[in-house]
Amino acid sequence: MLNRLKATILLSECNGRDIWPIDLCRQKGVPDAWIEELSDCFESGFQSDLQTIYKDDQVVNQFHGVQDFHLAYKLGEYLGVDVPAVTASVLGKTAEVQAIKEAFEEG
């Protein structure tokens, strides 16, 4: 069961760059309905390292999981943050996640 404390901890672990494996999401207490909604299969690109997906320091072609960027949006909404408003003026996933975190902390 997700509660405010657990949601706060999960949000603190989001950075906007990672894909969380499904088993990690379950282990950390992400609600199953959210996992179902947010999970997807991702494919590595190899034109730059930013497009490449790694698991245990090994390159993988495909990976099924939840982008922590999307999880941060969901957590922000759960915690009462006006996510569209606080992310409207920032560029990039990491900056958007940081804006969500800051808005929650300023509460």
mmCIF file of the C-alpha atoms, coordinates in Angstrom:
data_MODEL
# 
_entry.id   MODEL 
# 
loop_
_atom_site.group_PDB 
_atom_site.id 
_atom_site.type_symbol 
_atom_site.label_atom_id 
_atom_site.label_alt_id 
_atom_site.label_comp_id 
_atom_site.label_asym_id 
_atom_site.label_entity_id 
_atom_site.label_seq_id 
_atom_site.pdbx_PDB_ins_code 
_atom_site.Cartn_x 
_atom_site.Cartn_y 
_atom_site.Cartn_z 
_atom_site.occupancy 
_atom_site.B_iso_or_equiv 
_atom_site.pdbx_formal_charge 
_atom_site.auth_seq_id 
_atom_site.auth_comp_id 
_atom_site.auth_asym_id 
_atom_site.auth_atom_id 
_atom_site.pdbx_PDB_model_num 
ATOM 1   C CA . MET A 1 1   ? 0.000  0.000  0.000   1.00 0.00 ? 1   MET A CA 1 
ATOM 2   C CA . LEU A 1 2   ? 1.426  3.334  -1.049  1.00 0.00 ? 2   LEU A CA 1 
ATOM 3   C CA . ASN A 1 3   ? 1.451  6.049  1.586   1.00 0.00 ? 3   ASN A CA 1 
ATOM 4   C CA . ARG A 1 4   ? 2.821  9.581  1.684   1.00 0.00 ? 4   ARG A CA 1 
ATOM 5   C CA . LEU A 1 5   ? 6.146  8.567  3.258   1.00 0.00 ? 5   LEU A CA 1 
ATOM 6   C CA . LYS A 1 6   ? 6.763  5.788  0.752   1.00 0.00 ? 6   LYS A CA 1 
ATOM 7   C CA . ALA A 1 7   ? 5.806  8.095  -2.135  1.00 0.00 ? 7   ALA A CA 1 
ATOM 8   C CA . THR A 1 8   ? 8.249  10.720 -0.840  1.00 0.00 ? 8   THR A CA 1 
ATOM 9   C CA . ILE A 1 9   ? 11.054 8.163  -0.660  1.00 0.00 ? 9   ILE A CA 1 
ATOM 10  C CA . LEU A 1 10  ? 10.283 6.889  -4.166  1.00 0.00 ? 10  LEU A CA 1 
ATOM 11  C CA . LEU A 1 11  ? 10.259 10.425 -5.556  1.00 0.00 ? 11  LEU A CA 1 
ATOM 12  C CA . SER A 1 12  ? 13.653 11.088 -3.978  1.00 0.00 ? 12  SER A CA 1 
ATOM 13  C CA . GLU A 1 13  ? 15.042 8.089  -5.897  1.00 0.00 ? 13  GLU A CA 1 
ATOM 14  C CA . CYS A 1 14  ? 13.858 9.356  -9.302  1.00 0.00 ? 14  CYS A CA 1 
ATOM 15  C CA . ASN A 1 15  ? 16.341 11.244 -11.493 1.00 0.00 ? 15  ASN A CA 1 
ATOM 16  C CA . GLY A 1 16  ? 14.661 11.339 -14.906 1.00 0.00 ? 16  GLY A CA 1 
ATOM 17  C CA . ARG A 1 17  ? 17.253 9.109  -16.578 1.00 0.00 ? 17  ARG A CA 1 
ATOM 18  C CA . ASP A 1 18  ? 16.609 5.572  -15.365 1.00 0.00 ? 18  ASP A CA 1 
ATOM 19  C CA . ILE A 1 19  ? 14.302 2.729  -16.299 1.00 0.00 ? 19  ILE A CA 1 
ATOM 20  C CA . TRP A 1 20  ? 13.290 0.747  -13.243 1.00 0.00 ? 20  TRP A CA 1 
ATOM 21  C CA . PRO A 1 21  ? 12.842 -3.011 -13.713 1.00 0.00 ? 21  PRO A CA 1 
ATOM 22  C CA . ILE A 1 22  ? 9.347  -4.266 -12.905 1.00 0.00 ? 22  ILE A CA 1 
ATOM 23  C CA . ASP A 1 23  ? 10.625 -6.389 -10.011 1.00 0.00 ? 23  ASP A CA 1 
ATOM 24  C CA . LEU A 1 24  ? 12.348 -3.343 -8.478  1.00 0.00 ? 24  LEU A CA 1 
ATOM 25  C CA . CYS A 1 25  ? 9.119  -1.334 -8.762  1.00 0.00 ? 25  CYS A CA 1 
ATOM 26  C CA . ARG A 1 26  ? 7.240  -4.076 -6.919  1.00 0.00 ? 26  ARG A CA 1 
ATOM 27  C CA . GLN A 1 27  ? 9.998  -4.413 -4.320  1.00 0.00 ? 27  GLN A CA 1 
ATOM 28  C CA . LYS A 1 28  ? 9.880  -0.664 -3.620  1.00 0.00 ? 28  LYS A CA 1 
ATOM 29  C CA . GLY A 1 29  ? 6.091  -0.631 -3.316  1.00 0.00 ? 29  GLY A CA 1 
ATOM 30  C CA . VAL A 1 30  ? 4.994  1.002  -6.567  1.00 0.00 ? 30  VAL A CA 1 
ATOM 31  C CA . PRO A 1 31  ? 1.280  0.124  -6.912  1.00 0.00 ? 31  PRO A CA 1 
ATOM 32  C CA . ASP A 1 32  ? 0.587  -2.650 -9.426  1.00 0.00 ? 32  ASP A CA 1 
ATOM 33  C CA . ALA A 1 33  ? -1.933 -0.451 -11.250 1.00 0.00 ? 33  ALA A CA 1 
ATOM 34  C CA . TRP A 1 34  ? 0.790  2.177  -11.785 1.00 0.00 ? 34  TRP A CA 1 
ATOM 35  C CA . ILE A 1 35  ? 3.248  -0.444 -13.003 1.00 0.00 ? 35  ILE A CA 1 
ATOM 36  C CA . GLU A 1 36  ? 0.663  -1.682 -15.490 1.00 0.00 ? 36  GLU A CA 1 
ATOM 37  C CA . GLU A 1 37  ? -0.052 1.873  -16.660 1.00 0.00 ? 37  GLU A CA 1 
ATOM 38  C CA . LEU A 1 38  ? 3.545  3.124  -16.856 1.00 0.00 ? 38  LEU A CA 1 
ATOM 39  C CA . SER A 1 39  ? 5.550  0.073  -17.936 1.00 0.00 ? 39  SER A CA 1 
ATOM 40  C CA . ASP A 1 40  ? 6.736  -0.322 -21.487 1.00 0.00 ? 40  ASP A CA 1 
ATOM 41  C CA . CYS A 1 41  ? 9.307  -2.166 -23.541 1.00 0.00 ? 41  CYS A CA 1 
ATOM 42  C CA . PHE A 1 42  ? 12.253 0.056  -24.441 1.00 0.00 ? 42  PHE A CA 1 
ATOM 43  C CA . GLU A 1 43  ? 14.809 -0.505 -27.171 1.00 0.00 ? 43  GLU A CA 1 
ATOM 44  C CA . SER A 1 44  ? 18.403 0.646  -27.099 1.00 0.00 ? 44  SER A CA 1 
ATOM 45  C CA . GLY A 1 45  ? 19.685 3.065  -29.676 1.00 0.00 ? 45  GLY A CA 1 
ATOM 46  C CA . PHE A 1 46  ? 23.348 2.983  -30.496 1.00 0.00 ? 46  PHE A CA 1 
ATOM 47  C CA . GLN A 1 47  ? 24.038 6.370  -32.091 1.00 0.00 ? 47  GLN A CA 1 
ATOM 48  C CA . SER A 1 48  ? 25.019 7.775  -28.705 1.00 0.00 ? 48  SER A CA 1 
ATOM 49  C CA . ASP A 1 49  ? 25.547 6.383  -25.231 1.00 0.00 ? 49  ASP A CA 1 
ATOM 50  C CA . LEU A 1 50  ? 22.488 8.294  -23.994 1.00 0.00 ? 50  LEU A CA 1 
ATOM 51  C CA . GLN A 1 51  ? 20.324 6.054  -26.198 1.00 0.00 ? 51  GLN A CA 1 
ATOM 52  C CA . THR A 1 52  ? 21.864 2.822  -24.943 1.00 0.00 ? 52  THR A CA 1 
ATOM 53  C CA . ILE A 1 53  ? 20.188 0.822  -22.175 1.00 0.00 ? 53  ILE A CA 1 
ATOM 54  C CA . TYR A 1 54  ? 22.390 -0.880 -19.589 1.00 0.00 ? 54  TYR A CA 1 
ATOM 55  C CA . LYS A 1 55  ? 21.466 -3.521 -17.020 1.00 0.00 ? 55  LYS A CA 1 
ATOM 56  C CA . ASP A 1 56  ? 24.147 -4.596 -14.554 1.00 0.00 ? 56  ASP A CA 1 
ATOM 57  C CA . ASP A 1 57  ? 26.713 -2.657 -16.633 1.00 0.00 ? 57  ASP A CA 1 
ATOM 58  C CA . GLN A 1 58  ? 25.863 -4.713 -19.727 1.00 0.00 ? 58  GLN A CA 1 
ATOM 59  C CA . VAL A 1 59  ? 24.272 -3.341 -22.909 1.00 0.00 ? 59  VAL A CA 1 
ATOM 60  C CA . VAL A 1 60  ? 20.804 -4.741 -23.571 1.00 0.00 ? 60  VAL A CA 1 
ATOM 61  C CA . ASN A 1 61  ? 18.834 -4.417 -26.797 1.00 0.00 ? 61  ASN A CA 1 
ATOM 62  C CA . GLN A 1 62  ? 15.415 -4.362 -25.152 1.00 0.00 ? 62  GLN A CA 1 
ATOM 63  C CA . PHE A 1 63  ? 14.239 -3.764 -21.614 1.00 0.00 ? 63  PHE A CA 1 
ATOM 64  C CA . HIS A 1 64  ? 10.818 -3.882 -19.974 1.00 0.00 ? 64  HIS A CA 1 
ATOM 65  C CA . GLY A 1 65  ? 10.329 -1.450 -17.121 1.00 0.00 ? 65  GLY A CA 1 
ATOM 66  C CA . VAL A 1 66  ? 9.084  1.913  -15.885 1.00 0.00 ? 66  VAL A CA 1 
ATOM 67  C CA . GLN A 1 67  ? 10.854 5.166  -16.716 1.00 0.00 ? 67  GLN A CA 1 
ATOM 68  C CA . ASP A 1 68  ? 11.461 6.955  -13.442 1.00 0.00 ? 68  ASP A CA 1 
ATOM 69  C CA . PHE A 1 69  ? 10.549 10.172 -15.260 1.00 0.00 ? 69  PHE A CA 1 
ATOM 70  C CA . HIS A 1 70  ? 6.954  8.946  -15.638 1.00 0.00 ? 70  HIS A CA 1 
ATOM 71  C CA . LEU A 1 71  ? 6.966  7.580  -12.109 1.00 0.00 ? 71  LEU A CA 1 
ATOM 72  C CA . ALA A 1 72  ? 8.044  10.995 -10.784 1.00 0.00 ? 72  ALA A CA 1 
ATOM 73  C CA . TYR A 1 73  ? 5.073  12.604 -12.558 1.00 0.00 ? 73  TYR A CA 1 
ATOM 74  C CA . LYS A 1 74  ? 2.687  10.091 -11.005 1.00 0.00 ? 74  LYS A CA 1 
ATOM 75  C CA . LEU A 1 75  ? 4.248  10.451 -7.556  1.00 0.00 ? 75  LEU A CA 1 
ATOM 76  C CA . GLY A 1 76  ? 4.131  14.234 -7.783  1.00 0.00 ? 76  GLY A CA 1 
ATOM 77  C CA . GLU A 1 77  ? 0.425  14.121 -8.578  1.00 0.00 ? 77  GLU A CA 1 
ATOM 78  C CA . TYR A 1 78  ? -0.153 11.670 -5.716  1.00 0.00 ? 78  TYR A CA 1 
ATOM 79  C CA . LEU A 1 79  ? 1.670  14.033 -3.350  1.00 0.00 ? 79  LEU A CA 1 
ATOM 80  C CA . GLY A 1 80  ? -0.444 17.012 -4.431  1.00 0.00 ? 80  GLY A CA 1 
ATOM 81  C CA . VAL A 1 81  ? 2.030  18.770 -6.726  1.00 0.00 ? 81  VAL A CA 1 
ATOM 82  C CA . ASP A 1 82  ? 0.558  20.659 -9.697  1.00 0.00 ? 82  ASP A CA 1 
ATOM 83  C CA . VAL A 1 83  ? 2.922  18.791 -12.010 1.00 0.00 ? 83  VAL A CA 1 
ATOM 84  C CA . PRO A 1 84  ? 1.952  20.475 -15.314 1.00 0.00 ? 84  PRO A CA 1 
ATOM 85  C CA . ALA A 1 85  ? 2.450  23.916 -13.770 1.00 0.00 ? 85  ALA A CA 1 
ATOM 86  C CA . VAL A 1 86  ? 5.823  23.214 -12.148 1.00 0.00 ? 86  VAL A CA 1 
ATOM 87  C CA . THR A 1 87  ? 7.252  21.485 -15.225 1.00 0.00 ? 87  THR A CA 1 
ATOM 88  C CA . ALA A 1 88  ? 5.958  23.937 -17.835 1.00 0.00 ? 88  ALA A CA 1 
ATOM 89  C CA . SER A 1 89  ? 8.988  26.215 -17.775 1.00 0.00 ? 89  SER A CA 1 
ATOM 90  C CA . VAL A 1 90  ? 11.827 23.678 -17.555 1.00 0.00 ? 90  VAL A CA 1 
ATOM 91  C CA . LEU A 1 91  ? 13.495 21.714 -20.314 1.00 0.00 ? 91  LEU A CA 1 
ATOM 92  C CA . GLY A 1 92  ? 14.572 18.112 -20.115 1.00 0.00 ? 92  GLY A CA 1 
ATOM 93  C CA . LYS A 1 93  ? 13.495 15.111 -18.106 1.00 0.00 ? 93  LYS A CA 1 
ATOM 94  C CA . THR A 1 94  ? 16.029 15.541 -15.310 1.00 0.00 ? 94  THR A CA 1 
ATOM 95  C CA . ALA A 1 95  ? 15.050 19.194 -14.880 1.00 0.00 ? 95  ALA A CA 1 
ATOM 96  C CA . GLU A 1 96  ? 11.361 18.271 -14.804 1.00 0.00 ? 96  GLU A CA 1 
ATOM 97  C CA . VAL A 1 97  ? 11.935 15.637 -12.116 1.00 0.00 ? 97  VAL A CA 1 
ATOM 98  C CA . GLN A 1 98  ? 13.970 18.142 -10.105 1.00 0.00 ? 98  GLN A CA 1 
ATOM 99  C CA . ALA A 1 99  ? 11.179 20.723 -10.437 1.00 0.00 ? 99  ALA A CA 1 
ATOM 100 C CA . ILE A 1 100 ? 8.648  18.191 -9.130  1.00 0.00 ? 100 ILE A CA 1 
ATOM 101 C CA . LYS A 1 101 ? 10.897 17.387 -6.165  1.00 0.00 ? 101 LYS A CA 1 
ATOM 102 C CA . GLU A 1 102 ? 11.447 21.063 -5.351  1.00 0.00 ? 102 GLU A CA 1 
ATOM 103 C CA . ALA A 1 103 ? 7.736  21.875 -5.606  1.00 0.00 ? 103 ALA A CA 1 
ATOM 104 C CA . PHE A 1 104 ? 6.932  19.050 -3.217  1.00 0.00 ? 104 PHE A CA 1 
ATOM 105 C CA . GLU A 1 105 ? 9.611  20.127 -0.747  1.00 0.00 ? 105 GLU A CA 1 
ATOM 106 C CA . GLU A 1 106 ? 8.344  23.717 -0.829  1.00 0.00 ? 106 GLU A CA 1 
ATOM 107 C CA . GLY A 1 107 ? 4.841  22.282 -0.402  1.00 0.00 ? 107 GLY A CA 1 
# 
